[in-house]
Amino acid sequence: MEGRLIQAARGRVVAALAARFRDLDLAEEAFAEAAASAVAAWRRDFPDDPPAWLWRTAYRKALDATRRAATRNKALHDAPAPEPTPE
């Protein structure tokens, strides 16, 4: 049952994420992570609104990935330039 609900929500959730983050790859990856989380979480506690649960979880995963990328880019930008090597 979970698989059918997840597949039914996939198109709308991925489209909404892609529109929000302007990145289809990020949207698909976030949805895949949310779907994997759903399989585990829904066995313990099935949500009242599965598509909303998937959207919220995928949105948070996409936001986390965006923040990680920004932090990584800032760290690379702020890193000191390497010392020149003697020839």
NORWO-V291391 format. One record per helix or strand of 3 or more residues. SS is the DSSP state (helix for helix, strand for strand). FROM is the first residue (numbers start at 0). LEN is the number of residues. If there is no record, write none. Layout:
ss = [SS;SS]
from = [FROM;FROM]
len = [LEN;LEN]
This chain:
ss = [helix;helix;helix]
from = [1;23;49]
len = [20;21;29]
